[in-house]
Amino acid sequence: MPDTIYLNGNSYDETSFQGQAYADSDTGFLPALTDIVAHCQGIFRGSSTSTLTVGNGAKSLTVSLNRPIYVNSWVRVEARANAAIAMEGPATAYNPDTGALTITVDPSDVSGAGTLSDWVILTMGRRGKDGNAGTLATNSVAGVAALATQAEVDARNNTGKIVTPATLAEGTGLKGVDIASASTLTLPATGDYFHVTGTTGVGAISTRAAGRVVALRFAGAVTITHNATSMILPGATNITTKADDVLTFVSEGSGNWRCVTGAQAASQAEADARASTAKALTPAVVAGGTGLKGTDIASASTLTLPTVGDFFHVTGTTGIGALSARTAGRVVTLRFVGSLVLTSSGNLILGGGNITTTADAVAVFVSEGGGVWRLSSYRLGSPVYVPGLALLSRQVISSAVAQVDETSVFTNSFCDHFRVVFSLVQSQASSVKLRWGSGSFETTGYYWTLNTNGGGVSSGTNAGDVVIGGGGSLNAAVHGEIVIERPQTSISRTLRWDASWQVISTSGVDRAVGAAARSSGTLDRIRLFPDAGNFSSGVLSVYGVRNA
């Protein structure tokens, strides 16, 4: 019968490691190896419940059986609850069958105090004595280690010396003293960021180790001259700095420097041209074209736009036929204080005839470059009503829109009768539709009839919109006039509103007349929109007839 061995509470014999049994996850080689390791760990660790008072001298106690303890084996008796309470010493006697153990404890091998009865017994090597503490007479490293020179710090090639603050300061993130500009800019010993004063041109920088980086902030205009070897500048061109420009240079050794980055301020012309990728925008330059009101402008035949701003009040009554040049794409908004004439021309494209402004009228122009401006939109100010028709608003459409809305003039209580005159170019052949409303555009409840020149009749009952004509060819212009009025007299517009119209398409396909009605609250908006596509250009004007 094979011999059986016991490891960590598990039994094994030679059959446990034969054939497929060798790979068994419960009784094969791997669990046996784990139990061997646990057994080896456990035999050097035991326990005792003997009551002992911590102190030196002979200590007798009962420990675990069959421990590898021999005469002069070093044994540590350690409190289970607090490992800092312990006694150590050599064994003078141990009976593996009964667990009786005696050790002799030297006073130097005692830690803590107390009388305890729950101990961990460790068989171990004796801990060495602490050495004497070293002393340093002063807080100086002199005489303790060799100090690195600045050249050695720059070279980064010595691992046996100490870097002091003085050598570290020359090249790691400190601002140095200000430097006066000179043909050869002499860098101070300490720092890597400097303010450069004065206006003397710079053609060279004093030598520093290759790889060192310095940043220079200029107080004013300084010309830095490019040199292909010693002063390598971006684009191989000279740089003229402005106040607060910051340029970064990297040393290539032997007094040769390369400008690698810079925060050079862009001029307004450079910002407008969008041509530089190496300069930064300052607030003054950004203000030249982004959402600021500029100073007021006196009207003149050629209106000179100030440098700063893109919204201006125009004073005076002198007619305007041109605006001073700005970069293509720039937008300016003009508010007119009084009445003057905007004259349509090749440089001032109004999308129709001349415009006579009213007080508080606002016009938006887009520059096409070369002093050519195109009117994008125009709104009248507070209209002056006189018996008969008064022009209330005029919109010029110069780019594609899905619809044309007018929401600014209908709520004026002087008028119950409006005429909407329009000429709009369609991007697709489709019907043109009308909606109106109070607070929002009504999408139900319209009743309408349409008669076309070919004798066709169409109508809508409780419809979502009103078909007023269209249906011509691609890019055909649709011209027409819509009359919207309140047939009953009332202080507020809470009754029915009626519309009638005549519409002609330049393609000759459709000439239509029609009428529509819908009950509504206070009329405050109308919308014209194509059934498909958009309006690519055109004009829409609204006139009002003052109440009697």
C-alpha positions in Angstrom: 0.0 0.0 0.0 1.5 3.4 -1.0 2.7 5.6 1.8 0.4 8.6 2.6 1.7 12.0 3.5 -0.3 14.9 5.0 0.2 18.5 3.9 -1.9 21.4 5.2 -4.7 19.0 6.2 -4.8 17.2 2.8 -3.5 13.6 2.2 -1.4 12.5 -0.8 0.2 9.2 -2.0 2.2 8.1 -5.0 -1.0 7.4 -7.0 -1.9 11.1 -6.7 0.8 11.9 -9.2 0.5 9.0 -11.7 -1.3 9.1 -15.1 -4.2 11.5 -15.3 -4.4 11.9 -11.6 -1.3 14.2 -11.9 -3.5 16.9 -13.4 -6.4 16.5 -11.0 -7.4 20.0 -9.8 -8.2 18.7 -6.3 -5.7 16.0 -5.5 -3.0 16.3 -8.2 0.3 18.0 -8.4 -0.8 21.7 -8.4 -2.9 21.5 -5.2 0.0 19.4 -3.6 2.4 22.2 -4.5 0.2 24.8 -2.9 -0.1 22.7 0.3 3.7 22.3 0.4 4.2 26.1 0.2 1.5 26.6 2.9 3.2 23.9 5.1 6.6 25.5 4.7 5.2 28.8 5.7 3.2 27.4 8.6 6.0 25.5 10.3 7.9 28.7 11.2 4.8 30.2 12.8 2.9 29.0 15.8 0.8 30.3 18.7 0.6 30.2 22.5 -2.0 31.0 25.2 0.5 31.0 28.1 0.2 34.0 30.4 3.4 36.0 30.2 4.5 39.4 31.6 6.6 41.3 29.0 10.1 41.8 30.2 13.6 40.3 30.1 15.0 37.1 31.5 13.9 33.5 31.1 10.4 33.0 29.6 8.6 29.6 29.7 5.5 28.9 27.6 3.7 26.2 25.7 3.7 26.6 21.9 2.6 24.6 18.9 3.9 21.1 18.5 6.5 19.9 16.1 7.9 23.4 15.3 11.5 23.6 13.8 12.8 25.1 17.0 16.2 24.0 18.3 18.6 25.2 21.1 19.8 28.7 20.1 17.0 29.1 17.4 15.9 32.8 17.5 12.3 33.0 18.6 10.0 36.1 18.7 7.0 36.1 21.0 4.6 38.7 19.7 1.2 39.9 21.0 -1.4 38.9 18.5 -3.4 42.1 19.2 -0.4 44.4 18.9 2.8 43.4 17.1 4.7 46.2 18.8 4.5 44.3 22.1 7.1 41.6 21.8 10.0 39.7 23.3 12.8 38.0 21.4 15.6 35.7 22.4 17.4 32.3 21.8 15.6 29.1 22.7 17.3 27.2 25.6 14.9 24.3 25.5 12.0 23.0 23.4 10.0 19.7 23.5 8.3 19.1 20.1 5.9 16.5 21.6 4.6 18.7 24.5 5.4 22.2 23.0 7.2 23.3 26.2 9.5 26.2 25.2 12.0 28.3 27.2 13.7 31.4 25.8 16.1 33.9 27.3 15.2 37.6 26.6 17.8 40.4 26.7 16.5 43.8 27.9 17.4 45.3 24.5 15.0 42.8 22.8 11.9 43.8 24.7 9.3 46.2 23.3 6.1 47.3 25.0 4.7 46.2 28.4 1.9 44.3 29.9 0.7 40.8 30.9 -1.0 38.9 28.0 -2.0 35.4 27.1 -2.5 35.4 23.3 0.8 35.2 21.4 2.1 34.6 17.9 5.3 32.5 17.9 7.8 33.2 15.1 11.0 31.3 14.4 13.2 33.7 12.6 16.7 35.2 12.2 17.8 37.8 14.7 17.3 41.4 13.7 20.5 43.4 13.5 21.3 46.3 15.7 20.5 49.9 14.6 23.6 51.8 13.4 24.6 55.1 14.8 22.7 58.1 13.3 24.8 60.2 10.8 25.2 63.9 11.4 25.6 67.0 9.1 27.2 70.0 10.7 25.4 72.6 8.6 22.7 72.8 6.0 25.2 73.1 3.2 26.0 70.4 0.7 29.6 71.5 0.5 31.9 68.7 1.5 29.1 66.1 1.2 28.7 66.0 -2.6 30.3 67.6 -5.6 28.4 70.6 -7.0 27.6 70.8 -10.7 28.7 73.8 -12.7 26.2 75.7 -15.0 28.0 74.1 -18.1 27.5 70.6 -16.6 23.8 71.4 -15.9 23.4 72.6 -19.5 25.1 69.5 -20.9 23.0 67.1 -18.8 25.8 64.5 -18.9 26.9 64.2 -15.3 25.1 61.9 -12.9 27.5 62.3 -9.9 27.0 65.9 -8.9 24.3 68.0 -7.2 22.4 70.8 -8.9 21.9 73.9 -6.6 19.2 76.6 -7.0 21.7 79.0 -8.5 22.5 76.7 -11.4 18.9 75.6 -11.8 17.6 79.1 -12.0 19.3 80.0 -15.2 17.1 77.9 -17.4 13.9 76.7 -15.7 10.9 79.0 -15.7 12.1 82.2 -14.1 11.6 85.7 -15.4 14.9 87.5 -15.7 15.7 91.2 -15.6 14.5 93.5 -18.4 16.9 93.8 -21.4 17.5 96.9 -23.5 17.2 96.0 -27.2 20.6 96.0 -29.1 22.0 94.7 -32.3 23.2 91.7 -30.2 20.8 91.0 -27.5 22.7 89.9 -24.4 20.8 87.5 -22.2 21.3 87.8 -18.4 22.6 84.8 -16.5 19.4 84.1 -14.7 16.0 83.4 -16.3 14.5 82.2 -19.6 11.7 84.9 -20.0 12.7 88.5 -20.5 11.0 91.9 -21.3 12.8 93.7 -24.1 12.7 97.5 -23.9 13.7 100.0 -26.5 13.4 100.0 -30.3 16.9 99.2 -31.5 16.9 96.5 -34.1 18.1 93.0 -33.1 20.2 90.8 -35.4 21.7 88.3 -32.9 21.3 86.8 -29.4 24.2 85.9 -27.0 25.2 82.3 -26.8 23.5 79.7 -24.7 23.8 75.9 -24.8 22.0 74.1 -27.7 18.4 73.3 -26.8 17.9 76.1 -24.3 14.7 78.0 -24.8 14.0 81.7 -24.1 10.8 83.8 -24.5 11.0 87.5 -25.3 8.2 90.0 -24.8 8.7 93.3 -26.6 7.6 96.6 -25.3 7.4 98.2 -28.7 8.4 98.2 -32.4 11.7 96.3 -32.9 12.9 94.9 -36.2 14.4 91.4 -35.9 16.6 90.7 -38.9 16.5 87.2 -40.4 19.8 85.3 -40.9 19.9 81.9 -42.3 22.4 80.7 -39.7 22.3 82.8 -36.6 18.8 84.3 -36.5 16.4 81.9 -38.3 12.9 83.5 -38.6 9.7 82.0 -39.9 9.4 82.4 -43.7 13.0 83.7 -43.8 11.6 87.2 -43.4 12.3 90.0 -40.9 9.8 90.5 -38.1 8.8 94.0 -36.8 7.2 93.5 -33.4 4.4 95.5 -31.8 3.8 96.2 -28.1 3.3 93.0 -26.2 4.4 90.6 -29.0 6.0 87.5 -27.5 8.5 85.4 -29.5 10.1 82.1 -28.5 13.6 81.2 -29.6 15.5 77.9 -29.3 19.3 77.8 -29.2 21.0 75.7 -31.8 24.4 76.3 -30.1 27.3 78.6 -31.0 25.1 81.7 -30.9 22.6 80.4 -33.4 18.9 80.8 -32.6 15.7 79.7 -34.3 12.3 81.5 -33.7 9.8 78.6 -33.2 6.6 80.3 -31.9 5.3 83.7 -31.4 2.3 85.7 -30.4 2.8 88.6 -32.8 -0.2 90.8 -33.0 -2.0 91.0 -36.4 -3.0 94.3 -38.0 -6.6 95.0 -38.9 -5.7 94.5 -42.6 -4.2 91.1 -41.8 -7.2 90.1 -39.8 -9.6 91.2 -42.5 -7.6 89.3 -45.2 -7.5 86.1 -43.1 -4.0 85.6 -44.6 -1.7 85.1 -41.6 -1.7 81.9 -39.5 1.3 83.1 -37.3 -0.2 86.2 -35.6 -2.7 86.7 -32.9 -5.7 88.9 -32.7 -5.7 91.7 -30.1 -9.0 93.1 -28.7 -8.5 96.3 -30.7 -8.3 94.3 -33.9 -11.1 92.0 -33.1 -13.3 95.1 -32.3 -12.9 96.2 -35.9 -15.4 93.8 -37.2 -17.2 91.8 -34.5 -20.4 93.2 -33.0 -19.5 96.6 -31.7 -21.2 99.9 -32.3 -18.8 102.4 -33.9 -18.8 106.1 -33.7 -21.6 108.1 -35.5 -21.0 108.9 -39.2 -22.0 112.1 -41.0 -23.7 111.2 -44.2 -21.7 111.9 -47.4 -21.8 110.9 -51.1 -19.2 108.2 -50.1 -19.8 107.1 -46.5 -16.5 106.5 -44.8 -16.8 103.6 -42.3 -14.7 104.0 -39.1 -12.1 101.3 -38.3 -13.8 100.0 -35.2 -17.3 98.6 -35.2 -19.9 97.2 -37.6 -23.0 99.1 -36.4 -23.2 102.8 -37.0 -25.6 105.7 -36.7 -25.7 107.9 -39.8 -26.5 111.5 -39.2 -27.3 114.2 -41.7 -29.4 114.3 -44.9 -26.7 114.1 -47.7 -27.4 111.4 -50.2 -25.2 108.3 -50.2 -24.0 106.6 -53.4 -21.1 104.5 -52.0 -19.5 103.1 -48.9 -15.7 102.9 -48.2 -14.1 99.6 -49.0 -14.0 96.7 -46.5 -12.9 93.1 -47.0 -15.4 90.9 -48.9 -17.8 89.2 -46.6 -17.8 92.0 -43.9 -21.2 93.1 -42.8 -22.2 96.5 -41.6 -25.5 97.8 -40.2 -26.5 101.4 -40.7 -29.2 103.2 -38.7 -30.3 106.4 -40.3 -31.2 109.4 -38.0 -33.2 111.1 -40.7 -34.3 111.1 -44.3 -31.8 110.8 -47.1 -31.5 109.1 -50.5 -29.5 105.9 -51.1 -28.7 105.9 -54.8 -28.5 102.5 -56.4 -25.3 101.9 -58.5 -22.7 99.3 -59.4 -21.0 100.0 -56.0 -24.2 100.2 -54.0 -26.5 97.4 -55.1 -29.9 98.0 -53.7 -31.8 95.3 -55.6 -34.1 97.9 -57.2 -34.5 101.6 -57.4 -33.2 104.3 -55.0 -34.3 104.2 -51.4 -35.4 107.3 -49.4 -34.8 106.5 -45.7 -37.0 107.5 -42.8 -35.9 108.3 -39.2 -34.7 105.1 -37.5 -34.7 103.1 -40.7 -32.0 100.3 -40.6 -30.1 98.9 -43.6 -27.7 95.9 -43.6 -25.0 95.8 -46.3 -22.6 93.0 -47.2 -19.2 93.9 -48.8 -18.4 92.1 -52.0 -14.9 93.6 -52.0 -13.4 96.4 -54.1 -15.8 99.0 -52.5 -18.9 97.1 -53.8 -21.7 96.7 -51.3 -25.0 94.8 -51.6 -28.1 95.6 -49.6 -29.1 92.5 -47.6 -32.1 93.8 -45.7 -33.9 97.1 -45.1 -36.4 98.1 -42.4 -38.2 101.4 -42.1 -38.3 103.1 -38.8 -41.5 104.5 -37.3 -43.5 105.3 -40.5 -45.2 108.6 -40.9 -48.8 108.1 -41.9 -50.6 110.4 -44.3 -54.0 110.0 -46.0 -53.6 107.4 -48.7 -50.8 104.8 -48.9 -47.7 104.9 -46.7 -44.7 102.6 -47.2 -44.4 100.6 -44.0 -41.5 98.2 -44.8 -39.4 97.0 -47.7 -37.3 93.7 -47.7 -34.6 93.0 -50.3 -33.9 89.3 -50.7 -30.3 88.7 -52.0 -29.8 85.1 -50.9 -31.9 82.0 -50.8 -34.7 81.9 -48.2 -37.4 79.3 -47.5 -40.0 82.0 -46.9 -40.4 85.8 -46.6 -42.0 87.0 -43.3 -43.2 90.4 -42.3 -43.9 90.8 -38.6 -43.0 94.4 -37.8 -45.7 96.7 -39.1 -49.2 95.2 -39.0 -50.1 95.9 -35.4 -50.1 99.7 -35.9 -53.7 100.7 -35.1 -53.9 103.4 -37.8 -54.4 100.9 -40.6 -57.1 98.3 -41.4 -56.1 98.0 -45.0 -52.7 96.7 -46.3 -51.1 96.2 -49.7 -48.3 93.7 -50.1 -46.4 94.2 -53.3 -43.8 91.6 -54.2 -41.5 90.4 -57.0 -39.8 87.1 -56.0 -37.6 84.6 -58.0 -38.4 80.9 -57.4 -35.6 78.3 -57.4 -38.1 75.6 -58.5 -41.4 75.6 -60.4 -44.0 75.5 -57.6 -47.0 77.3 -56.2 -46.6 80.3 -54.1 -48.6 80.3 -50.8 -49.8 82.8 -48.2 -50.4 82.6 -44.5 -51.2 85.2 -41.9 -51.9 85.2 -38.2 -52.0 86.7 -34.7 -49.1 85.7 -32.4 -48.2 82.8 -34.7 -48.9 81.8 -38.3 -52.4 80.2 -38.6 -52.2 76.7 -40.3 -55.9 76.0 -40.5 -59.2 77.7 -41.3 -58.4 79.4 -44.6 -61.2 79.6 -47.3 -59.9 80.6 -50.7 -60.6 80.5 -54.5 -58.0 80.9 -57.3 -58.8 81.6 -61.0 -56.0 81.3 -63.5 -55.7 82.7 -67.0 -56.3 79.3 -68.6 -59.8 79.2 -67.0 -58.8 76.8 -64.2 -60.4 77.2 -60.8 -59.1 75.8 -57.6 -60.1 76.4 -54.0 -59.5 75.5 -50.4 -61.9 74.9 -47.5 -60.7 75.1 -43.9 -57.2 74.8 -45.5 -53.8 75.1 -44.0 -52.6 77.9 -46.3 -53.7 79.9 -49.4 -52.4 79.2 -52.9 -52.1 82.6 -54.6 -50.4 81.5 -57.9 -47.0 80.5 -59.2 -46.2 77.2 -60.8 -44.0 78.8 -63.5 -40.6 77.5 -64.7 -37.3 77.3 -62.8 -35.9 80.7 -61.9 -39.1 82.5 -63.0 -40.1 85.7 -61.2 -43.5 85.9 -59.6 -45.0 89.4 -59.3 -48.1 90.4 -57.5 -50.1 92.5 -55.2 -52.1 91.2 -52.2 -54.7 93.3 -50.5 -55.5 92.4 -46.9 -58.2 94.2 -45.0 -60.7 94.0 -42.2 -64.2 94.4 -43.7 -65.9 95.3 -40.4 -65.0 98.4 -38.4 -63.8 97.6 -35.0 -61.5 99.2 -32.4 -59.4 96.0 -32.3 -58.7 93.4 -35.0 -60.6 90.5 -33.7 -62.9 89.8 -36.7 -62.4 88.3 -40.1 -59.5 89.4 -42.4 -59.9 89.1 -46.1 -57.3 88.9 -48.8 -57.4 89.4 -52.6 -54.6 89.3 -55.1 -53.4 89.4 -58.6 -50.2 87.4 -59.5 -48.3 87.1 -62.8 -45.4 84.8 -63.5 -42.7 85.9 -66.0 -42.8 82.4 -67.5 -46.3 83.2 -68.8 -47.6 80.0 -67.3 -49.8 81.5 -64.7 -51.8 84.7 -64.3 -54.1 84.4 -61.4 -56.6 86.3 -59.3 -58.1 85.1 -56.1 -59.6 85.8 -52.7 -59.4 84.3 -49.3 -60.7 84.8 -45.8 -60.0 83.7 -42.3 -61.1 84.7 -38.8 -58.2 85.8 -36.7 -57.2 87.8 -33.7 -55.0 90.9 -34.1 -53.3 90.6 -37.4 -49.6 91.0 -36.8 -47.8 88.9 -39.5 -47.9 87.5 -43.0 -45.7 84.9 -44.8 -45.1 84.1 -48.5 -43.5 80.8 -49.2 -43.0 78.5 -52.2 -44.5 75.0 -52.1 -41.1 73.6 -53.0 -37.6 75.1 -53.2 -37.0 78.6 -52.0 -36.9 82.3 -53.1 -33.5 83.1 -54.4 -33.9 86.9 -54.7 -36.5 89.6 -54.8 -38.3 92.4 -53.1 -41.4 92.6 -50.8 -42.9 95.9 -49.7 -45.8 96.6 -47.4 -48.0 99.7 -47.7 -50.7 100.8 -45.3 -53.9 102.8 -45.9 -54.7 105.1 -42.9 -58.1 104.8 -41.4 -60.5 107.6 -42.3 
